[in-house]
Amino acid sequence: LETAIYAEAAAASGVPWLAVRAVCDTADEDLPIDFNAFRDSEGRVQRDRIMYHAMSHPSEIRGLRDMQKRVSLCANRLGVFVQRLLDSSGDVNS
């Protein structure tokens, strides 16, 4: 996945690296909407377009809300992991 590019760059520079992922969906689960349809010319997801879409397709709001809850949970757990990793490694600035 995307991590391979960072791993190659780090290895080429002799920089140690670690990749950690928090996965919020299963392989057989579909996203509630096609987020690629809401990207601008630079590839950024346009949240205002998603909001408009959700308001005009209320049956999809629940799926978006459920996804938001799972993403939030994953972000929190990832934060806890990183904090514990930093705490266990001592002072990273010394």
DALIN-V884747 format. One record per pair of residues at least 6 apart in sequence whose ideal C-beta (glycine too) atoms are under 7 Angstrom apart, sorted by the first residue. I is the first residue (numbers start at 1). J is the second residue. Records with the same first field share a line. If there is no record, write none. Layout:
BEGIN
I=J ; J
END
This chain:
BEGIN
3=19
6=17
7=17 ; 19
10=17
20=78 ; 81
22=74 ; 75 ; 77 ; 78
24=70 ; 71 ; 74
32=60 ; 63 ; 64 ; 67
33=53 ; 60 ; 64
35=45
38=45 ; 46 ; 49 ; 50
39=45
40=46
54=60 ; 61 ; 64
86=92
END
